[in-house]
Amino acid sequence: MKTMWCMALVFLTFVSASVAEKWETDFEKAKEMAQDSNRYLLVNFTGSDWCGWCIKLDEEVFSKKAFKQYAEDNLVAVTIDFPRRKQLKKSLQEQNEALMKQYGVRGFPTILILSPSGETVAQTGYQAGGAEKYVEHLQGYIDPHRAKNNIPAPSGSSSGAEKSRIEQLKARGAGK
């Protein structure tokens, strides 16, 4: 029985880690990734361990397959977290505070949509209706902006060269 619990714990840790890998915390690296792949940035200002609406948004949208697939193909997702029960590295705290001031964030969750070049496209937050509705909500901002500004479609998620470039950026960030 103990072995089964240990295996379950290892599995849950692996699943949690793989989900977390999709969300970048280094804003500068995320901007570079977005520009290199023509993907929009979805910047999630959150209080991940205390904000009820943030937790609800994560449970109803960000953790669902429909959102994850859309994000993988179209977005660079960034978490700017302000937790209360866990301590962030000082550099991450400083980055998050500076971004909060830069973008005038006053409440959580605040979701910013930035173009691949870093231009603010929209600010939104929690929306009822689940992952599919939220994807439609995001597309309502992104698609017209992409068309109006002649921004090319995102680089294919299966492109070997693009994956290699993104992996290089991730590895560069891991060495910090």
C-alpha positions as CSV (number, residue, x, y, z in Angstrom):
1,M,0.0,0.0,0.0
2,K,2.9,2.3,0.9
3,T,4.4,1.7,-2.5
4,M,1.2,2.6,-4.3
5,W,0.9,5.9,-2.4
6,C,4.5,6.7,-3.2
7,M,3.9,6.0,-6.9
8,A,0.8,8.2,-6.9
9,L,2.7,11.0,-5.3
10,V,5.5,10.7,-7.9
11,F,2.9,10.7,-10.7
12,L,1.1,13.8,-9.3
13,T,4.4,15.6,-8.9
14,F,5.3,14.8,-12.5
15,V,1.9,15.9,-13.8
16,S,2.1,19.2,-11.8
17,A,5.6,19.8,-13.0
18,S,4.7,19.3,-16.6
19,V,1.8,21.7,-16.3
20,A,4.0,24.3,-14.6
21,E,6.6,24.0,-17.3
22,K,4.1,25.6,-19.8
23,W,3.9,28.8,-17.7
24,E,7.0,31.0,-17.8
25,T,8.0,33.2,-14.9
26,D,10.8,35.1,-16.5
27,F,9.0,38.0,-18.3
28,E,12.0,39.0,-20.5
29,K,12.6,35.5,-21.6
30,A,8.8,35.1,-22.3
31,K,8.9,38.3,-24.4
32,E,11.7,36.9,-26.5
33,M,10.0,33.6,-27.0
34,A,6.8,35.4,-28.1
35,Q,8.6,37.6,-30.6
36,D,10.6,34.6,-32.0
37,S,7.4,32.6,-32.5
38,N,4.8,35.2,-33.4
39,R,2.8,34.2,-30.3
40,Y,0.9,36.5,-28.1
41,L,1.8,36.8,-24.4
42,L,-0.9,35.9,-21.9
43,V,0.3,37.5,-18.6
44,N,-1.5,36.2,-15.6
45,F,-1.1,38.4,-12.5
46,T,-2.3,36.1,-9.7
47,G,-2.3,35.4,-6.0
48,S,-2.1,31.7,-6.7
49,D,-2.4,30.4,-3.2
50,W,-4.9,32.9,-1.7
51,C,-7.0,34.6,-4.4
52,G,-10.3,32.8,-4.8
53,W,-11.0,34.1,-8.4
54,C,-7.4,33.3,-9.4
55,I,-7.8,29.7,-8.2
56,K,-11.2,29.5,-9.9
57,L,-9.7,30.7,-13.2
58,D,-6.9,28.2,-12.9
59,E,-9.3,25.3,-12.1
60,E,-12.0,26.2,-14.7
61,V,-9.7,27.4,-17.6
62,F,-6.0,27.1,-17.3
63,S,-5.9,23.5,-16.2
64,K,-8.3,22.3,-19.0
65,K,-7.2,20.6,-22.2
66,A,-9.0,23.1,-24.5
67,F,-7.0,26.0,-23.0
68,K,-3.7,24.1,-22.9
69,Q,-4.0,23.2,-26.5
70,Y,-4.8,26.7,-27.6
71,A,-2.0,28.1,-25.4
72,E,0.5,25.7,-26.8
73,D,-0.3,26.7,-30.4
74,N,-0.9,30.4,-29.9
75,L,0.5,31.9,-26.7
76,V,3.4,32.3,-24.4
77,A,1.8,32.0,-21.0
78,V,3.4,34.0,-18.1
79,T,2.6,33.8,-14.4
80,I,3.3,36.9,-12.4
81,D,2.6,35.5,-8.9
82,F,2.0,37.2,-5.5
83,P,1.6,34.2,-3.2
84,R,1.2,34.6,0.5
85,R,2.1,31.1,1.7
86,K,5.3,30.5,-0.3
87,Q,8.4,32.6,-0.7
88,L,9.6,33.6,-4.2
89,K,13.2,34.3,-5.0
90,K,14.0,38.0,-4.4
91,S,14.7,38.6,-8.1
92,L,11.3,37.2,-9.0
93,Q,9.6,39.3,-6.4
94,E,11.3,42.4,-7.7
95,Q,10.3,41.6,-11.3
96,N,6.7,40.9,-10.3
97,E,6.4,44.2,-8.3
98,A,7.9,46.2,-11.2
99,L,5.6,44.6,-13.7
100,M,2.6,45.2,-11.5
101,K,3.5,48.9,-11.3
102,Q,4.4,49.1,-15.0
103,Y,1.0,47.8,-16.1
104,G,-1.0,49.4,-13.4
105,V,-2.4,46.2,-12.0
106,R,-4.7,46.8,-9.0
107,G,-6.4,43.5,-8.5
108,F,-6.2,39.8,-9.1
109,P,-6.6,38.0,-11.4
110,T,-5.6,40.5,-14.0
111,I,-4.8,39.0,-17.4
112,L,-2.9,41.0,-19.9
113,I,-2.7,40.1,-23.6
114,L,0.4,41.5,-25.2
115,S,1.3,41.3,-28.9
116,P,4.5,39.4,-30.0
117,S,6.3,42.7,-29.9
118,G,5.1,43.5,-26.4
119,E,2.3,46.0,-27.2
120,T,-0.7,45.8,-24.8
121,V,-3.7,44.4,-26.7
122,A,-6.2,43.9,-23.9
123,Q,-6.7,43.6,-20.2
124,T,-9.2,41.1,-18.8
125,G,-9.7,38.7,-15.9
126,Y,-11.9,35.9,-14.9
127,Q,-14.7,35.0,-17.3
128,A,-17.4,32.5,-16.5
129,G,-18.1,29.7,-19.0
130,G,-15.1,27.4,-18.9
131,A,-12.0,26.9,-21.1
132,E,-13.7,26.9,-24.5
133,K,-15.5,30.2,-23.8
134,Y,-12.3,31.7,-22.4
135,V,-10.4,30.7,-25.6
136,E,-13.1,32.4,-27.6
137,H,-12.8,35.4,-25.3
138,L,-9.1,35.6,-26.0
139,Q,-9.5,35.1,-29.7
140,G,-11.9,38.1,-29.7
141,Y,-8.9,40.2,-28.8
142,I,-6.0,38.4,-30.5
143,D,-7.5,37.6,-34.0
144,P,-8.6,41.1,-34.9
145,H,-5.3,42.6,-33.6
146,R,-3.3,40.0,-35.6
147,A,-5.2,40.8,-38.8
148,K,-5.1,44.6,-38.3
149,N,-1.4,44.6,-37.7
150,N,-0.5,42.0,-40.3
151,I,1.2,39.8,-37.7
152,P,2.0,36.4,-39.2
153,A,0.5,33.3,-37.8
154,P,2.4,31.7,-34.9
155,S,5.2,29.4,-35.8
156,G,4.0,25.8,-35.8
157,S,4.4,24.0,-32.4
158,S,5.8,21.0,-34.2
159,S,8.6,23.0,-36.0
160,G,11.9,21.5,-35.0
161,A,13.9,24.7,-35.4
162,E,11.3,26.7,-33.4
163,K,11.2,24.1,-30.6
164,S,15.0,24.1,-30.6
165,R,15.1,27.9,-30.3
166,I,12.5,27.9,-27.5
167,E,14.4,25.1,-25.7
168,Q,17.5,27.2,-25.9
169,L,15.7,30.2,-24.3
170,K,14.3,27.9,-21.6
171,A,17.8,26.5,-20.9
172,R,19.3,29.9,-20.8
173,G,16.7,30.9,-18.1
174,A,17.4,27.7,-16.1
175,G,21.0,28.7,-15.7
176,K,20.1,31.9,-13.9
